[in-house]
Amino acid sequence: MSKHGALAKIVLCPMSWLYGVGTYVRNKCFDFGLLKEKEFDVPVIVVGNLAVGGTGKTPHVEYIIEHMRHSHHMAMVSRGYKRSTSGFVMATRRSTPADIGDEPYQIYHKFGCEVPVAVCEDRVKGIAELLRIDPDINLIVLDDAFQHRYVKPTVSVLLTEQSRPFFEDSMLPYGRLRESRAGVRRADIVVASKCSERMRDIDLRIFEENLKLSAWQRVFFSKLAYGKLKPIFPDEAPDVAPALDWLTDEDMLYIVAGIGNPKPFVRYLKHFKPSVRVNVFSDHHNYSKRDMAFIQKRFETMGGKHKFMVTTEKDAVRMANSPYFPHSLKRYAYYLPIKVGFLRDGGEGFIDQIRKVIKEKERLRNT
């Protein structure tokens, strides 16, 4: 360990210990009933993590919605991180990412009016208001709400990155954990996300053993599946989008990303022949006029026979709604959509397990 690393450990570890004590006391207050959990009459699926950012919550929420929306009249509630509004806001066709947050905006426009989307800092209030507006809703998904214990979940889905698992992490601020590793005990399902397809059965078993779960908890292993490039501004783009495997080493990709962990995204694009330049911004970054001018200048100074700017699906939502996006760059701006796939048991097993837990919890509640 370097001198700087040792100094950081000396300074930050006591702060992490104090933070851990605070989260431990808070969780015990819920466990002992000193802080109350609200249980709703409809099943609530909570998707979250123990660490800050970057585990792939949004594509997993989309996966759940995609596979359960035909059997349920479901809705999603989020806090709407980094939105400019406050309180309860229902997503509409006129909503912007500034109104409801980039991830709720993305989900609303992906599933349309079929799945109501609302944001509210107070998830109890948000669910209650959503059910008042639409009493026929019979399933709710809460995004990034594992620590929001004021809502009692029917199913808790906990994500942890396979390359950065919580059992190798430390509490904030020295590490990335929002609460101690013991929080995994509240999860019904644990998903190791962003797995490599090269993982062998023995790798999966070792990872599962390190989780130290109870017999009733299930583990799934998911991977990111990237789609084809799509234009951020379809009206400005050529009729045919570039295909990554058609590009050559004479071409250039300018990668721009403002997500929790951009490494898998960048790594995927580097597998192709074109040379790349990369600019990484903070998670949920709101691209300013200055940012856009910087992006435009860097793109214009790039060489290459053909060149394109490629960003993430979440970044594309913010860029498409930005008044500062350079017009001259629009025809070269693309995003790479992602979906979740599963190793070993497959996605059917993941959805079946969610249904099984809901059914069992409802049976216990009615006895």
MILO-448242 format. One record per residue (C-alpha): x, y, z negated; residue in one letter. Coordinates in nm, 4 decimals. Layout:
// MILO-448242
<c1: X c2: Y c3: Z code: A>
...
// end
This chain:
// MILO-448242
<c1: 0.0000 c2: 0.0000 c3: 0.0000 code: M>
<c1: 0.1298 c2: 0.3464 c3: 0.0931 code: S>
<c1: 0.1852 c2: 0.6238 c3: -0.1616 code: K>
<c1: -0.1220 c2: 0.8045 c3: -0.0291 code: H>
<c1: -0.3281 c2: 0.4852 c3: -0.0572 code: G>
<c1: -0.2094 c2: 0.4255 c3: -0.4129 code: A>
<c1: -0.2877 c2: 0.7852 c3: -0.5094 code: L>
<c1: -0.6352 c2: 0.7596 c3: -0.3525 code: A>
<c1: -0.6990 c2: 0.4435 c3: -0.5509 code: K>
<c1: -0.5909 c2: 0.6059 c3: -0.8785 code: I>
<c1: -0.8158 c2: 0.9082 c3: -0.8159 code: V>
<c1: -1.1196 c2: 0.7385 c3: -0.6595 code: L>
<c1: -1.1472 c2: 0.4128 c3: -0.8547 code: C>
<c1: -1.2662 c2: 0.5835 c3: -1.1791 code: P>
<c1: -1.5226 c2: 0.7747 c3: -0.9738 code: M>
<c1: -1.6360 c2: 0.4488 c3: -0.8137 code: S>
<c1: -1.6717 c2: 0.2938 c3: -1.1595 code: W>
<c1: -1.8902 c2: 0.5835 c3: -1.2748 code: L>
<c1: -2.0985 c2: 0.5629 c3: -0.9580 code: Y>
<c1: -2.1386 c2: 0.1897 c3: -1.0127 code: G>
<c1: -2.2568 c2: 0.2445 c3: -1.3703 code: V>
<c1: -2.5159 c2: 0.4924 c3: -1.2452 code: G>
<c1: -2.6566 c2: 0.2573 c3: -0.9814 code: T>
<c1: -2.6525 c2: -0.0348 c3: -1.2288 code: Y>
<c1: -2.8567 c2: 0.1625 c3: -1.4825 code: V>
<c1: -3.1008 c2: 0.2740 c3: -1.2135 code: R>
<c1: -3.1533 c2: -0.0827 c3: -1.0890 code: N>
<c1: -3.2033 c2: -0.2107 c3: -1.4438 code: K>
<c1: -3.4694 c2: 0.0564 c3: -1.4985 code: C>
<c1: -3.6598 c2: -0.0921 c3: -1.2055 code: F>
<c1: -3.5941 c2: -0.4495 c3: -1.3196 code: D>
<c1: -3.7337 c2: -0.3756 c3: -1.6677 code: F>
<c1: -4.0274 c2: -0.1712 c3: -1.5406 code: G>
<c1: -3.9066 c2: 0.1640 c3: -1.6768 code: L>
<c1: -3.9196 c2: 0.2906 c3: -1.3188 code: L>
<c1: -4.2283 c2: 0.1680 c3: -1.1344 code: K>
<c1: -4.2423 c2: -0.0103 c3: -0.8000 code: E>
<c1: -4.5541 c2: 0.0422 c3: -0.5900 code: K>
<c1: -4.6965 c2: -0.2699 c3: -0.4290 code: E>
<c1: -4.9239 c2: -0.2221 c3: -0.1303 code: F>
<c1: -5.2049 c2: -0.4432 c3: -0.0042 code: D>
<c1: -5.0281 c2: -0.4850 c3: 0.3305 code: V>
<c1: -4.6960 c2: -0.6681 c3: 0.3722 code: P>
<c1: -4.3904 c2: -0.4405 c3: 0.3763 code: V>
<c1: -4.0642 c2: -0.5475 c3: 0.5427 code: I>
<c1: -3.7622 c2: -0.3528 c3: 0.4187 code: V>
<c1: -3.4474 c2: -0.3433 c3: 0.6346 code: V>
<c1: -3.1325 c2: -0.2018 c3: 0.4790 code: G>
<c1: -2.7784 c2: -0.2612 c3: 0.3617 code: N>
<c1: -2.5475 c2: -0.2256 c3: 0.0637 code: L>
<c1: -2.2869 c2: -0.0187 c3: 0.2488 code: A>
<c1: -2.3213 c2: 0.3218 c3: 0.4106 code: V>
<c1: -2.3909 c2: 0.3291 c3: 0.7846 code: G>
<c1: -2.2966 c2: 0.1190 c3: 1.0817 code: G>
<c1: -2.4593 c2: -0.2215 c3: 1.0239 code: T>
<c1: -2.7056 c2: -0.2005 c3: 1.3129 code: G>
<c1: -3.0292 c2: -0.1385 c3: 1.1244 code: K>
<c1: -3.2129 c2: 0.0261 c3: 1.4146 code: T>
<c1: -3.1734 c2: -0.2581 c3: 1.6687 code: P>
<c1: -3.2795 c2: -0.5073 c3: 1.4001 code: H>
<c1: -3.5879 c2: -0.2990 c3: 1.3203 code: V>
<c1: -3.6631 c2: -0.2900 c3: 1.6934 code: E>
<c1: -3.6184 c2: -0.6671 c3: 1.7122 code: Y>
<c1: -3.8700 c2: -0.7209 c3: 1.4312 code: I>
<c1: -4.1193 c2: -0.4832 c3: 1.5913 code: I>
<c1: -4.0760 c2: -0.6395 c3: 1.9349 code: E>
<c1: -4.1452 c2: -0.9908 c3: 1.8053 code: H>
<c1: -4.4238 c2: -0.9151 c3: 1.5569 code: M>
<c1: -4.6241 c2: -0.6343 c3: 1.7191 code: R>
<c1: -4.8408 c2: -0.8737 c3: 1.9202 code: H>
<c1: -4.9611 c2: -1.0589 c3: 1.6099 code: S>
<c1: -4.9948 c2: -0.7538 c3: 1.3821 code: H>
<c1: -5.1083 c2: -0.3941 c3: 1.4008 code: H>
<c1: -4.7786 c2: -0.2763 c3: 1.2593 code: M>
<c1: -4.6182 c2: 0.0583 c3: 1.1838 code: A>
<c1: -4.2763 c2: 0.1909 c3: 1.0875 code: M>
<c1: -4.1887 c2: 0.4401 c3: 0.8157 code: V>
<c1: -3.8491 c2: 0.6101 c3: 0.7865 code: S>
<c1: -3.7129 c2: 0.9014 c3: 0.5888 code: R>
<c1: -3.6124 c2: 1.0684 c3: 0.9174 code: G>
<c1: -3.2482 c2: 1.1300 c3: 0.8367 code: Y>
<c1: -3.1129 c2: 1.4750 c3: 0.9389 code: K>
<c1: -3.4484 c2: 1.6028 c3: 1.0645 code: R>
<c1: -3.5305 c2: 1.9713 c3: 1.0293 code: S>
<c1: -3.8777 c2: 1.9089 c3: 0.8856 code: T>
<c1: -3.9823 c2: 1.7859 c3: 0.5420 code: S>
<c1: -4.2662 c2: 1.5845 c3: 0.3931 code: G>
<c1: -4.4902 c2: 1.3473 c3: 0.5887 code: F>
<c1: -4.4710 c2: 1.3809 c3: 0.9674 code: V>
<c1: -4.6457 c2: 1.1507 c3: 1.2144 code: M>
<c1: -4.4647 c2: 1.0927 c3: 1.5429 code: A>
<c1: -4.6444 c2: 1.2152 c3: 1.8557 code: T>
<c1: -4.5521 c2: 1.2582 c3: 2.2203 code: R>
<c1: -4.4569 c2: 1.6160 c3: 2.1404 code: R>
<c1: -4.2199 c2: 1.5213 c3: 1.8576 code: S>
<c1: -3.8484 c2: 1.5878 c3: 1.8992 code: T>
<c1: -3.5502 c2: 1.4266 c3: 1.7236 code: P>
<c1: -3.5304 c2: 1.7457 c3: 1.5152 code: A>
<c1: -3.8892 c2: 1.6864 c3: 1.3982 code: D>
<c1: -3.8608 c2: 1.3204 c3: 1.2986 code: I>
<c1: -3.4945 c2: 1.2132 c3: 1.3301 code: G>
<c1: -3.3174 c2: 1.0392 c3: 1.6175 code: D>
<c1: -3.3887 c2: 0.6774 c3: 1.5206 code: E>
<c1: -3.7654 c2: 0.7183 c3: 1.4617 code: P>
<c1: -3.7823 c2: 0.9166 c3: 1.7865 code: Y>
<c1: -3.6055 c2: 0.6348 c3: 1.9711 code: Q>
<c1: -3.8358 c2: 0.3680 c3: 1.8263 code: I>
<c1: -4.1526 c2: 0.5699 c3: 1.8887 code: Y>
<c1: -4.0669 c2: 0.6232 c3: 2.2554 code: H>
<c1: -3.9608 c2: 0.2625 c3: 2.3005 code: K>
<c1: -4.2908 c2: 0.1193 c3: 2.1729 code: F>
<c1: -4.5236 c2: 0.4136 c3: 2.2405 code: G>
<c1: -4.8633 c2: 0.4512 c3: 2.0787 code: C>
<c1: -4.8783 c2: 0.0772 c3: 2.0159 code: E>
<c1: -4.6697 c2: 0.1116 c3: 1.6975 code: V>
<c1: -4.7366 c2: 0.4176 c3: 1.4788 code: P>
<c1: -4.4190 c2: 0.5820 c3: 1.3478 code: V>
<c1: -4.4054 c2: 0.8214 c3: 1.0532 code: A>
<c1: -4.1311 c2: 0.9844 c3: 0.8475 code: V>
<c1: -4.1372 c2: 1.0861 c3: 0.4836 code: C>
<c1: -3.8677 c2: 1.1201 c3: 0.2152 code: E>
<c1: -4.1127 c2: 0.9685 c3: -0.0345 code: D>
<c1: -4.1787 c2: 0.6283 c3: 0.1211 code: R>
<c1: -4.4652 c2: 0.5541 c3: -0.1240 code: V>
<c1: -4.6428 c2: 0.8706 c3: -0.0143 code: K>
<c1: -4.5568 c2: 0.8003 c3: 0.3491 code: G>
<c1: -4.7071 c2: 0.4505 c3: 0.3465 code: I>
<c1: -5.0186 c2: 0.5664 c3: 0.1604 code: A>
<c1: -5.0767 c2: 0.8499 c3: 0.4076 code: E>
<c1: -5.0161 c2: 0.6245 c3: 0.7063 code: L>
<c1: -5.2702 c2: 0.3718 c3: 0.5771 code: L>
<c1: -5.5186 c2: 0.6524 c3: 0.5162 code: R>
<c1: -5.4803 c2: 0.7710 c3: 0.8757 code: I>
<c1: -5.4940 c2: 0.4196 c3: 1.0215 code: D>
<c1: -5.6570 c2: 0.1678 c3: 0.7794 code: P>
<c1: -5.6216 c2: -0.1147 c3: 1.0351 code: D>
<c1: -5.2440 c2: -0.1309 c3: 0.9893 code: I>
<c1: -5.1576 c2: -0.4724 c3: 0.8435 code: N>
<c1: -4.7761 c2: -0.4754 c3: 0.8478 code: L>
<c1: -4.5211 c2: -0.2021 c3: 0.7769 code: I>
<c1: -4.1462 c2: -0.1903 c3: 0.8412 code: V>
<c1: -3.9315 c2: 0.0401 c3: 0.6280 code: L>
<c1: -3.6034 c2: 0.1435 c3: 0.7864 code: D>
<c1: -3.2972 c2: 0.1896 c3: 0.5637 code: D>
<c1: -3.4908 c2: 0.1446 c3: 0.2388 code: A>
<c1: -3.3119 c2: -0.1325 c3: 0.0495 code: F>
<c1: -3.2203 c2: 0.1127 c3: -0.2279 code: Q>
<c1: -3.5615 c2: 0.2864 c3: -0.2172 code: H>
<c1: -3.7050 c2: 0.0665 c3: -0.4893 code: R>
<c1: -4.0170 c2: 0.2739 c3: -0.5533 code: Y>
<c1: -4.1767 c2: 0.0553 c3: -0.2840 code: V>
<c1: -4.1979 c2: -0.3133 c3: -0.3732 code: K>
<c1: -4.1128 c2: -0.5037 c3: -0.0549 code: P>
<c1: -4.2744 c2: -0.8247 c3: 0.0601 code: T>
<c1: -3.9626 c2: -0.9158 c3: 0.2573 code: V>
<c1: -3.6163 c2: -0.7650 c3: 0.2047 code: S>
<c1: -3.3758 c2: -0.7992 c3: 0.4968 code: V>
<c1: -3.0183 c2: -0.7072 c3: 0.4042 code: L>
<c1: -2.7614 c2: -0.6437 c3: 0.6778 code: L>
<c1: -2.3861 c2: -0.6645 c3: 0.6381 code: T>
<c1: -2.1298 c2: -0.6340 c3: 0.9147 code: E>
<c1: -1.9426 c2: -0.9555 c3: 0.9795 code: Q>
<c1: -1.6176 c2: -0.7614 c3: 1.0220 code: S>
<c1: -1.6783 c2: -0.5423 c3: 0.7122 code: R>
<c1: -1.8792 c2: -0.7604 c3: 0.4694 code: P>
<c1: -1.9996 c2: -0.6206 c3: 0.1387 code: F>
<c1: -1.8196 c2: -0.8926 c3: -0.0571 code: F>
<c1: -1.4849 c2: -0.7438 c3: 0.0551 code: E>
<c1: -1.5895 c2: -0.3853 c3: -0.0179 code: D>
<c1: -1.5862 c2: -0.1482 c3: -0.3166 code: S>
<c1: -1.8228 c2: 0.1108 c3: -0.4578 code: M>
<c1: -1.8343 c2: 0.4670 c3: -0.3284 code: L>
<c1: -1.6274 c2: 0.6792 c3: -0.3062 code: P>
<c1: -1.3312 c2: 0.4406 c3: -0.2989 code: Y>
<c1: -1.5234 c2: 0.1953 c3: -0.0810 code: G>
<c1: -1.8468 c2: 0.2051 c3: 0.1176 code: R>
<c1: -2.0963 c2: 0.0358 c3: -0.1149 code: L>
<c1: -2.4073 c2: 0.2253 c3: -0.2232 code: R>
<c1: -2.4588 c2: -0.0224 c3: -0.5060 code: E>
<c1: -2.2777 c2: -0.3246 c3: -0.6427 code: S>
<c1: -2.2506 c2: -0.6547 c3: -0.4614 code: R>
<c1: -2.5053 c2: -0.7972 c3: -0.7061 code: A>
<c1: -2.7724 c2: -0.6100 c3: -0.5097 code: G>
<c1: -2.7709 c2: -0.8969 c3: -0.2604 code: V>
<c1: -2.9812 c2: -1.0946 c3: -0.5104 code: R>
<c1: -3.2841 c2: -0.8846 c3: -0.4151 code: R>
<c1: -3.2625 c2: -0.9908 c3: -0.0501 code: A>
<c1: -3.4875 c2: -1.2604 c3: 0.0925 code: D>
<c1: -3.2854 c2: -1.2701 c3: 0.4133 code: I>
<c1: -2.9225 c2: -1.1711 c3: 0.4757 code: V>
<c1: -2.8046 c2: -1.0975 c3: 0.8292 code: V>
<c1: -2.4361 c2: -1.0871 c3: 0.9163 code: A>
<c1: -2.4469 c2: -0.8379 c3: 1.2024 code: S>
<c1: -2.2237 c2: -0.7618 c3: 1.5013 code: K>
<c1: -2.0793 c2: -1.1122 c3: 1.5042 code: C>
<c1: -1.8382 c2: -1.2269 c3: 1.7695 code: S>
<c1: -1.9696 c2: -1.4993 c3: 1.9973 code: E>
<c1: -1.6362 c2: -1.6723 c3: 1.9436 code: R>
<c1: -1.7218 c2: -1.7491 c3: 1.5817 code: M>
<c1: -1.7085 c2: -2.1233 c3: 1.5191 code: R>
<c1: -1.9379 c2: -2.3233 c3: 1.2924 code: D>
<c1: -1.6653 c2: -2.3358 c3: 1.0281 code: I>
<c1: -1.6374 c2: -1.9541 c3: 1.0395 code: D>
<c1: -2.0123 c2: -1.9239 c3: 0.9827 code: L>
<c1: -1.9995 c2: -2.1677 c3: 0.6902 code: R>
<c1: -1.7076 c2: -1.9862 c3: 0.5245 code: I>
<c1: -1.8853 c2: -1.6510 c3: 0.5602 code: F>
<c1: -2.2038 c2: -1.7990 c3: 0.4165 code: E>
<c1: -2.0155 c2: -1.9443 c3: 0.1188 code: E>
<c1: -1.8606 c2: -1.6036 c3: 0.0456 code: N>
<c1: -2.2075 c2: -1.4496 c3: 0.0218 code: L>
<c1: -2.2771 c2: -1.6654 c3: -0.2883 code: K>
<c1: -2.6520 c2: -1.6715 c3: -0.2300 code: L>
<c1: -2.9269 c2: -1.8593 c3: -0.4099 code: S>
<c1: -3.0902 c2: -2.1634 c3: -0.2528 code: A>
<c1: -3.4052 c2: -1.9681 c3: -0.1567 code: W>
<c1: -3.2150 c2: -1.7027 c3: 0.0380 code: Q>
<c1: -3.1554 c2: -1.7508 c3: 0.4110 code: R>
<c1: -2.8624 c2: -1.6308 c3: 0.6221 code: V>
<c1: -2.8655 c2: -1.5421 c3: 0.9909 code: F>
<c1: -2.5863 c2: -1.4286 c3: 1.2205 code: F>
<c1: -2.6638 c2: -1.1646 c3: 1.4803 code: S>
<c1: -2.4717 c2: -1.0133 c3: 1.7693 code: K>
<c1: -2.5111 c2: -0.7044 c3: 1.9837 code: L>
<c1: -2.6194 c2: -0.7631 c3: 2.3422 code: A>
<c1: -2.5473 c2: -0.4686 c3: 2.5718 code: Y>
<c1: -2.7680 c2: -0.3905 c3: 2.8689 code: G>
<c1: -2.7002 c2: -0.2052 c3: 3.1916 code: K>
<c1: -2.6103 c2: 0.1628 c3: 3.2044 code: L>
<c1: -2.9123 c2: 0.3930 c3: 3.2155 code: K>
<c1: -2.9149 c2: 0.7645 c3: 3.3000 code: P>
<c1: -2.9787 c2: 1.0085 c3: 3.0172 code: I>
<c1: -3.1415 c2: 1.2403 c3: 3.2705 code: F>
<c1: -3.3186 c2: 1.0190 c3: 3.5295 code: P>
<c1: -3.4360 c2: 1.3146 c3: 3.7388 code: D>
<c1: -3.0774 c2: 1.4316 c3: 3.7841 code: E>
<c1: -2.9070 c2: 1.0959 c3: 3.8343 code: A>
<c1: -2.8416 c2: 0.9071 c3: 4.1605 code: P>
<c1: -3.0979 c2: 0.6436 c3: 4.2574 code: D>
<c1: -2.8586 c2: 0.3609 c3: 4.1669 code: V>
<c1: -2.6872 c2: 0.3585 c3: 3.8283 code: A>
<c1: -2.3220 c2: 0.2479 c3: 3.8203 code: P>
<c1: -2.2609 c2: -0.1105 c3: 3.7153 code: A>
<c1: -1.9694 c2: -0.1520 c3: 3.4768 code: L>
<c1: -1.8407 c2: -0.4641 c3: 3.6498 code: D>
<c1: -1.8377 c2: -0.2823 c3: 3.9856 code: W>
<c1: -1.6015 c2: -0.0115 c3: 3.8668 code: L>
<c1: -1.2273 c2: -0.0400 c3: 3.9288 code: T>
<c1: -0.9094 c2: 0.0666 c3: 3.7555 code: D>
<c1: -0.9170 c2: 0.3836 c3: 3.9674 code: E>
<c1: -1.2314 c2: 0.4973 c3: 3.7855 code: D>
<c1: -1.2700 c2: 0.6641 c3: 3.4444 code: M>
<c1: -1.5179 c2: 0.6385 c3: 3.1570 code: L>
<c1: -1.5539 c2: 0.9168 c3: 2.9024 code: Y>
<c1: -1.6956 c2: 0.7541 c3: 2.5891 code: I>
<c1: -1.8810 c2: 0.9774 c3: 2.3422 code: V>
<c1: -2.0243 c2: 0.8277 c3: 2.0236 code: A>
<c1: -2.1772 c2: 0.9619 c3: 1.7035 code: G>
<c1: -2.2795 c2: 0.6450 c3: 1.5189 code: I>
<c1: -2.1826 c2: 0.4791 c3: 1.1921 code: G>
<c1: -1.9338 c2: 0.2332 c3: 1.3403 code: N>
<c1: -1.8512 c2: 0.2981 c3: 1.7070 code: P>
<c1: -1.5724 c2: 0.0385 c3: 1.7284 code: K>
<c1: -1.7810 c2: -0.2479 c3: 1.8789 code: P>
<c1: -1.9305 c2: -0.0057 c3: 2.1338 code: F>
<c1: -1.5882 c2: 0.1267 c3: 2.2374 code: V>
<c1: -1.4368 c2: -0.2214 c3: 2.2351 code: R>
<c1: -1.7061 c2: -0.3505 c3: 2.4705 code: Y>
<c1: -1.6509 c2: -0.0724 c3: 2.7232 code: L>
<c1: -1.2742 c2: -0.1230 c3: 2.7130 code: K>
<c1: -1.3254 c2: -0.4785 c3: 2.8405 code: H>
<c1: -1.3993 c2: -0.3392 c3: 3.1853 code: F>
<c1: -1.1444 c2: -0.2157 c3: 3.4404 code: K>
<c1: -1.1849 c2: 0.1645 c3: 3.4254 code: P>
<c1: -0.9543 c2: 0.3723 c3: 3.2085 code: S>
<c1: -1.1278 c2: 0.5315 c3: 2.9103 code: V>
<c1: -1.1147 c2: 0.8434 c3: 2.6992 code: R>
<c1: -1.2945 c2: 0.8449 c3: 2.3676 code: V>
<c1: -1.4457 c2: 1.1113 c3: 2.1455 code: N>
<c1: -1.5997 c2: 0.9982 c3: 1.8174 code: V>
<c1: -1.8298 c2: 1.2204 c3: 1.6136 code: F>
<c1: -1.9949 c2: 1.1634 c3: 1.2762 code: S>
<c1: -2.3056 c2: 0.9452 c3: 1.2438 code: D>
<c1: -2.6275 c2: 1.1223 c3: 1.3545 code: H>
<c1: -2.4149 c2: 1.4099 c3: 1.4846 code: H>
<c1: -2.6170 c2: 1.7058 c3: 1.6072 code: N>
<c1: -2.4320 c2: 1.8200 c3: 1.9201 code: Y>
<c1: -2.3809 c2: 2.1953 c3: 1.9088 code: S>
<c1: -2.3211 c2: 2.4354 c3: 2.1949 code: K>
<c1: -1.9515 c2: 2.4248 c3: 2.1115 code: R>
<c1: -1.9507 c2: 2.0419 c3: 2.1154 code: D>
<c1: -2.1164 c2: 2.0359 c3: 2.4560 code: M>
<c1: -1.8668 c2: 2.2871 c3: 2.5968 code: A>
<c1: -1.5823 c2: 2.0709 c3: 2.4645 code: F>
<c1: -1.7357 c2: 1.7553 c3: 2.6172 code: I>
<c1: -1.7854 c2: 1.9283 c3: 2.9519 code: Q>
<c1: -1.4281 c2: 2.0625 c3: 2.9609 code: K>
<c1: -1.2771 c2: 1.7271 c3: 2.8736 code: R>
<c1: -1.4879 c2: 1.5500 c3: 3.1357 code: F>
<c1: -1.3924 c2: 1.8002 c3: 3.4037 code: E>
<c1: -1.0198 c2: 1.7598 c3: 3.3321 code: T>
<c1: -1.0370 c2: 1.3811 c3: 3.3648 code: M>
<c1: -0.8960 c2: 1.2153 c3: 3.6732 code: G>
<c1: -1.0316 c2: 0.9081 c3: 3.8450 code: G>
<c1: -1.1900 c2: 0.8230 c3: 4.1772 code: K>
<c1: -1.5271 c2: 0.8049 c3: 4.0058 code: H>
<c1: -1.5937 c2: 0.9166 c3: 3.6511 code: K>
<c1: -1.8891 c2: 0.8862 c3: 3.4139 code: F>
<c1: -1.9751 c2: 0.9871 c3: 3.0616 code: M>
<c1: -2.1117 c2: 0.6937 c3: 2.8591 code: V>
<c1: -2.2732 c2: 0.7238 c3: 2.5176 code: T>
<c1: -2.4867 c2: 0.5186 c3: 2.2814 code: T>
<c1: -2.8641 c2: 0.4902 c3: 2.2953 code: E>
<c1: -2.8960 c2: 0.6872 c3: 1.9704 code: K>
<c1: -2.6675 c2: 0.9650 c3: 2.0956 code: D>
<c1: -2.8599 c2: 0.9796 c3: 2.4227 code: A>
<c1: -3.1767 c2: 1.0666 c3: 2.2304 code: V>
<c1: -3.0105 c2: 1.3752 c3: 2.0829 code: R>
<c1: -2.8357 c2: 1.4749 c3: 2.4050 code: M>
<c1: -3.1502 c2: 1.4465 c3: 2.6176 code: A>
<c1: -3.3236 c2: 1.6913 c3: 2.3836 code: N>
<c1: -3.0314 c2: 1.9330 c3: 2.3531 code: S>
<c1: -3.0699 c2: 2.2756 c3: 2.5164 code: P>
<c1: -2.6914 c2: 2.2929 c3: 2.5424 code: Y>
<c1: -2.6240 c2: 1.9860 c3: 2.7570 code: F>
<c1: -2.4284 c2: 2.1087 c3: 3.0627 code: P>
<c1: -2.6354 c2: 2.0865 c3: 3.3797 code: H>
<c1: -2.3305 c2: 1.9967 c3: 3.5890 code: S>
<c1: -2.2701 c2: 1.6895 c3: 3.3704 code: L>
<c1: -2.6251 c2: 1.5493 c3: 3.3821 code: K>
<c1: -2.5804 c2: 1.3408 c3: 3.6983 code: R>
<c1: -2.2780 c2: 1.1661 c3: 3.5424 code: Y>
<c1: -2.4270 c2: 1.1046 c3: 3.1947 code: A>
<c1: -2.5349 c2: 0.7503 c3: 3.1007 code: Y>
<c1: -2.6116 c2: 0.5501 c3: 2.7891 code: Y>
<c1: -2.5658 c2: 0.1837 c3: 2.7114 code: L>
<c1: -2.8771 c2: 0.0223 c3: 2.5587 code: P>
<c1: -2.8311 c2: -0.2520 c3: 2.3026 code: I>
<c1: -3.0415 c2: -0.5343 c3: 2.1695 code: K>
<c1: -2.9914 c2: -0.7876 c3: 1.8949 code: V>
<c1: -2.9283 c2: -1.1534 c3: 1.9658 code: G>
<c1: -2.8727 c2: -1.4355 c3: 1.7193 code: F>
<c1: -2.6169 c2: -1.7124 c3: 1.6841 code: L>
<c1: -2.6890 c2: -2.0633 c3: 1.5593 code: R>
<c1: -3.0574 c2: -2.0638 c3: 1.4503 code: D>
<c1: -3.1594 c2: -1.8014 c3: 1.7038 code: G>
<c1: -3.4022 c2: -1.5140 c3: 1.6743 code: G>
<c1: -3.7011 c2: -1.7436 c3: 1.6498 code: E>
<c1: -3.5692 c2: -1.8733 c3: 1.3197 code: G>
<c1: -3.5215 c2: -1.5187 c3: 1.1917 code: F>
<c1: -3.8785 c2: -1.4141 c3: 1.2740 code: I>
<c1: -4.0186 c2: -1.7447 c3: 1.1504 code: D>
<c1: -3.8424 c2: -1.6914 c3: 0.8182 code: Q>
<c1: -3.9932 c2: -1.3429 c3: 0.7835 code: I>
<c1: -4.3383 c2: -1.4878 c3: 0.8477 code: R>
<c1: -4.2713 c2: -1.7683 c3: 0.6008 code: K>
<c1: -4.1697 c2: -1.5270 c3: 0.3235 code: V>
<c1: -4.4763 c2: -1.3095 c3: 0.3860 code: I>
<c1: -4.7047 c2: -1.6101 c3: 0.3700 code: K>
<c1: -4.5429 c2: -1.7405 c3: 0.0496 code: E>
<c1: -4.5512 c2: -1.3997 c3: -0.1230 code: K>
<c1: -4.9179 c2: -1.3557 c3: -0.0325 code: E>
<c1: -4.9962 c2: -1.7065 c3: -0.1642 code: R>
<c1: -4.8251 c2: -1.6291 c3: -0.4963 code: L>
<c1: -5.0026 c2: -1.2964 c3: -0.5194 code: R>
<c1: -5.3422 c2: -1.4591 c3: -0.4739 code: N>
<c1: -5.2906 c2: -1.7363 c3: -0.7301 code: T>
// end
